[in-house]
Amino acid sequence: MCTAATYLTKDFYIGRTLDYEFSYGEEITILPRNYPIPFRFMGIRENHYAIIGMAHVAGNYPLYYDAINEKGLGMAGLNFVGNSVYRKPEGVKDDVAQFEFIPWVLSQCANLDEARALLDRMNLTDTPYSEHFPSAGLHWILADRTGALTIESVADGLKIYENPAGVLTNNPPFDQQMFLLNNYIGLSPKQPENHFSEQLPLSCYSRGMGALGLPGDLSSASRFARAAFTRLHSVSGDSEEESVGQFFHILGSVEQPRGCCEVADGKYEITIYTSCCNATRGIYYYTTYTNHQITAVDMHRENLDGNELIHYPMLQQERIFHQN
Ligand SMILES: C[C@H](CCC(=O)NCCS(=O)(=O)O)[C@H]1CC[C@H]2[C@@H]3CC[C@@H]4C[C@H](O)CC[C@]4(C)[C@H]3C[C@H](O)[C@]12C
């Protein structure tokens, strides 16, 4: 499972957890402005916005999982297995292979409005990257500081939803996830009043009882509700440290410790990495399962006019600061 979220303070942030039982060997990857992007059906784009994100680099091609561009637009792909249905290229609309979706949007759209117009004329195809990489069943969150969309290619077409919750997890489809939030209409960060019965002398015996009933398990619908509640009630200062710190707390509410989600005999899904991109400033922050120190890769510290891919492996070593 995975969870993605957006966050707005002075700057705009977007990030995700990547939860799985193994890693594909992903790296923080910068696609500079003059690195030609070959699209399967749409020609080669020689010049474009610079992009930074997490990608598996295959044959010098960045297969992005999540990324931002230099204009402040961000996007993340999350598993949507069993519901995603892609089409064949038709030569009518813009045919875009599922694995090219993130570079397709981020290379040419400066904001959500431009992306909406692009999505209106797009056909998402099932074309695999190669025989080693069959097309992944995904859905996406696409966001800038003005709002967020969820994009789902399903049996009856390409669905584009406004996403006022600012979070995305996995199944079920997004409209059902939003509907299920109705179940939690009574939840609040404030202490509850006794609406149960005036005939009983009920009272709060602990702090935090306003959100009693918020699900604590790791299922996708439960993570959706928990991440949405945490994000929508989030309070932080607007400095970079406070914003990034708070963002990691939002996604920390849905992180997966090894042992709680068994996917096969003795195999467990864990939060392999958590990212937080400052989309305004082009900085990719991350932590990994084994390294809690927030580490940053800043696209503007690289030559963005270059034409070579730049990639950094995630630092995995936990560093404990010994205070005495
Ligand atoms: C496995 C991950 C989702 C984790 C998740 O959600 N786990 C819950 C399982 S469950 O929801 O409970 O069933 C997803 C998220 C992004 C994906 C890559 C996107 C680029 C590229 C697209 C190509 O077409 C295929 C290879 C490719 C490298 C993809 C591999 C893999 O698919 C990645 C890593």
The ligand as an SDF file (V2000), in Angstrom:
LIG
                    3D

 34 37  0  0  0  0  0  0  0  0999 V2000
    4.8390   -1.2740   -6.1830 C   0  0  0  0  0  0  0  0  0  0  0  0
    4.5700    0.2340   -6.1050 C   0  0  0  0  0  0  0  0  0  0  0  0
    3.2660    0.4450   -5.3870 C   0  0  0  0  0  0  0  0  0  0  0  0
    3.3540   -0.0010   -3.9540 C   0  0  0  0  0  0  0  0  0  0  0  0
    2.0150   -0.3200   -3.4180 C   0  0  0  0  0  0  0  0  0  0  0  0
    1.0560    0.4000   -3.5700 O   0  0  0  0  0  0  0  0  0  0  0  0
    1.9380   -1.4900   -2.7520 N   0  0  0  0  0  0  0  0  0  0  0  0
    0.7010   -1.9720   -2.1900 C   0  0  0  0  0  0  0  0  0  0  0  0
    0.2470   -3.2480   -2.8250 C   0  0  0  0  0  0  0  0  0  0  0  0
   -1.4940   -3.2980   -2.8210 S   0  0  0  0  0  0  0  0  0  0  0  0
   -2.0480   -2.0160   -3.2580 O   0  0  0  0  0  0  0  0  0  0  0  0
   -1.9120   -3.6330   -1.4630 O   0  0  0  0  0  0  0  0  0  0  0  0
   -1.8200   -4.3880   -3.7900 O   0  0  0  0  0  0  0  0  0  0  0  0
    4.4910    0.9070   -7.4820 C   0  0  0  0  0  0  0  0  0  0  0  0
    4.3400    2.4320   -7.3460 C   0  0  0  0  0  0  0  0  0  0  0  0
    5.0330    3.0540   -8.5760 C   0  0  0  0  0  0  0  0  0  0  0  0
    5.3490    1.8460   -9.4630 C   0  0  0  0  0  0  0  0  0  0  0  0
    6.4260    1.9970  -10.5680 C   0  0  0  0  0  0  0  0  0  0  0  0
    6.0410    3.1570  -11.5010 C   0  0  0  0  0  0  0  0  0  0  0  0
    7.0360    3.2840  -12.6530 C   0  0  0  0  0  0  0  0  0  0  0  0
    7.1510    1.9560  -13.4490 C   0  0  0  0  0  0  0  0  0  0  0  0
    5.8900    1.6850  -14.2470 C   0  0  0  0  0  0  0  0  0  0  0  0
    6.0440    0.4140  -15.1000 C   0  0  0  0  0  0  0  0  0  0  0  0
    4.8640    0.1840  -15.7850 O   0  0  0  0  0  0  0  0  0  0  0  0
    6.3380   -0.7750  -14.1900 C   0  0  0  0  0  0  0  0  0  0  0  0
    7.5720   -0.5410  -13.3610 C   0  0  0  0  0  0  0  0  0  0  0  0
    7.5320    0.7750  -12.5300 C   0  0  0  0  0  0  0  0  0  0  0  0
    8.9810    0.9850  -12.0230 C   0  0  0  0  0  0  0  0  0  0  0  0
    6.5290    0.6810  -11.3570 C   0  0  0  0  0  0  0  0  0  0  0  0
    6.8590   -0.4630  -10.3700 C   0  0  0  0  0  0  0  0  0  0  0  0
    5.8140   -0.5660   -9.2170 C   0  0  0  0  0  0  0  0  0  0  0  0
    4.5840   -0.9600   -9.7330 O   0  0  0  0  0  0  0  0  0  0  0  0
    5.6950    0.7550   -8.4410 C   0  0  0  0  0  0  0  0  0  0  0  0
    7.0030    1.0110   -7.7110 C   0  0  0  0  0  0  0  0  0  0  0  0
  1  2  1  0
  2  3  1  0
  2 14  1  0
  3  4  1  0
  4  5  1  0
  5  6  2  0
  5  7  1  0
  7  8  1  0
  8  9  1  0
  9 10  1  0
 10 11  2  0
 10 12  2  0
 10 13  1  0
 14 15  1  0
 14 33  1  0
 15 16  1  0
 16 17  1  0
 17 18  1  0
 17 33  1  0
 18 19  1  0
 18 29  1  0
 19 20  1  0
 20 21  1  0
 21 22  1  0
 21 27  1  0
 22 23  1  0
 23 24  1  0
 23 25  1  0
 25 26  1  0
 26 27  1  0
 27 28  1  0
 27 29  1  0
 29 30  1  0
 30 31  1  0
 31 32  1  0
 31 33  1  0
 33 34  1  0
M  END
$$$$
